[in-house]
């Protein structure tokens, strides 16, 4: 099985599993969602039969079996929406620091088949500002996910520590925002920016949104791996 396809399936499944686990409220459902995350991270090395990956996967699997019978599995589900979004925000923000080139600048240059320095000055500036905008949006989402995880009742951080938050939301509301609405916000920003870009830069090397996505995918696994290194 292709590692990229497996990762894509696991990535799509995780928010649905996490939302189901929140509604279920039990450790077993939460452990299944966490197992999806473990496989998402280790999918490539496991398929390549790397000894270190299997050595790591076995104790993690045993830990999840133990966690399934405890309240800690549900507590651990609070962290991924904040941590993963914060990680991606950091990757976007880090790319703006010299001597690196901004992530989106590098993507645009690859699609234009040139170096970042060869881009038109206005397109170069726009791609850097867009990278900063993505970093800002993701930081805001990570902070929102963290705050909501703290005040959620009954499974949030404060509630589990025995404190009653002055302002609270239900566990289901937290899960809807962190596990589902986040993707809607990101998707809406992506589409809105695409519409704006078509107006600002009408002569692009793709015909429409689907052609744009096809060309992005066509940059290949190696490009995407190197982009985030």
N, C-alpha and C positions, 0 to 999 in steps of 0.2 A: 504494500500500500504506500502511496505517495505521502511523505511527511507533511507537505503543505496542505494537501486535501484533508488529512486527518486533523491537523491543527485548526483548519477552518471549521470543520464539523464540531470539534470540541469547543471552539470559541463561540460558535452560534448556540451550542447547547448550554453553556455555563449560565448565562443570565436566566434562562428558562428553568434550569435545575435549581438555581439559587432562589428564585422567586417561589418555586414549588416548595422548597425546603422551608422557607420562611412561613408559608401558609401551613405547612404540615406541623412545624414547631418541634419536630423530633430530631434526635441526634443522628438517626440512620439516614434520613433524607439529606441532612446537612453534610454528612460524611460522603455521600454520593456526589454532591456538588463539589466538595473539596477534592475528591478523587479526580473529577474532571479537570480541575486546575492542575493537579500534579501531572496528569497525562499530557495536558497542553504544553507544559514546560519541558517535559522529558520525551515528548513524542519522537523527535528526530533521533536523539541518541539511542533510545530504546529500539527503534526500527533498524538502526545501524548496528545493533547488538554491542554497544559499548559496555564493557564490564563495569565501569564506574556508575553508569546510569542504572543498570540492573541492581548493583550493590546498594544504590541510594533508594531505588524504588521499593525494594522489599521491606526495609524498616519503615518507610513512609506508609506503605500499605498496612503494615501491622499497627502503626500508630493510628491510622484512620479507623481500623476495626475497633481499637480501644476507645477512641473518641466518640464513636457512634453510641456508646452506652453512657455518655456523660453530657452535661450541659455545655461543655466547652466547644463542641462542634458548632453549635448555633452562634456562639460568641465569635468564633473565628470567621464566620461568614460576613461579619461587619467590616472586616479589614480590606478585602480585595477591591471593592469599588473605589475606595480612597487610594490605596497603594498603587494599583495598576494605572489609574488615571494620572496620579502624581508622577509616576515613572515616565509615562509618555510625554507629559508636560515638560519634565526635566530634559528629555531628549530633544524636544523642539527648542526649548530655551537655550540649552547648551550649545546648539549648533549656531547660535547667533554670536558666540564669543570668538574673536580672532584666535588662531588663524583658520578656524573652520568656516565653511560656507553654510548658509542656512539650509535646512532640510528641503524646503520647498524650492529654493533656488536650484539645488542640485537636481531635483525631480524635473523642473522645467527645462533645465539645460539638457538633461538626458533625453527628454521628449523632443527638444529642438535639435538634438544631435550636435551639440557644441559644448564648449566649456562655460562655466558660470560667468567668467570674465567677458565672454563674447556675446552675452545677451544684450539686448537693447537696454540702455540705462533705465528707462521708465519701467520696463519689465523686471529688471534686476531689483529695483527699489520696491516694486510691488510685491515681489516674491519674498523679500525679507520682511516687509511689514505683515504679510499674510502669515509667515512663520511665527512672528511675534503674537499675532492675533490668536492663532491656534494655541500657542503656549498659554496666553492669558485665559482663554475659554476653559482649557483643561485644568488650569490651576483653580479657577472658580468652581468647576464641577467637583474637583477633589476636595476642596474645602467644604462645599455643601454636603457632599457624601459623608465627610467626617463629622460635621456638626449634627447632621440628622442621625447618624449612628449613635452619637452620644445621648441624644434626647429621646430616642425611640422607646416606646413602652409597649410590652413589658420586657423586651429582650435587649434594649440598648445598654450602653456602658454604664450610665448613671443608675438605671433601674437595677442592673445586676449587682452593682456595688451597694445597693440598699438606699439610694437617694432618690427623692422624687423631683424630677426636673421642673423648674418653674414654667417652662414652655415645653410641650411634648407633642409628639406625633405617634400614630400607631405603628406597629411593626410592619403591617402591610403597606402603609403609606411610604415608609422608608424603603421597602423593597421595590415598590413600583418606581420610585425615583431613581434609586441606585442601580437596579438591575434592568430596568426597561426604559424609563424616560431619558436617562443619560444618552442612550443610543439614538433616540429620537431627536434630542437637542443637537448632537454631533452631526446626524444626518441632515437636519434642517440647515445647520450652518454650512455644511459642505455644498448643498444644492444652492443655497442663497449666494454663496461666494462664487459658484460656477456661473450663475446668471449674471452677477455683477461683472465678472471677468470677461464674459462674452461681449458685454457692452463696452468695457474699457479697451479690450484687445480683441477686436472682431476677427482678425486674421491669424487664427491659430492652426496648428497642424492636425486638427481633428474636426470632424463634421458636427458632432453632437455629444451629449453626455455619455451615451453608450460607447461611442467610438473613443472618447476620452478615457473611460474606464478600461476599455480593451487595450489601448495603447499603454496605459499605466501597468496593467498586468503583463504586457508584452516586454516590459523592461527586464523581466526575468528574476528568478530567485537570488542570483548572485548580487545583482544591483541592490535589492532590498536588504540583503544581509549586510552588505558593505555600508549601506546608508546609515544603519543604526549602530554600527560598530563604534 
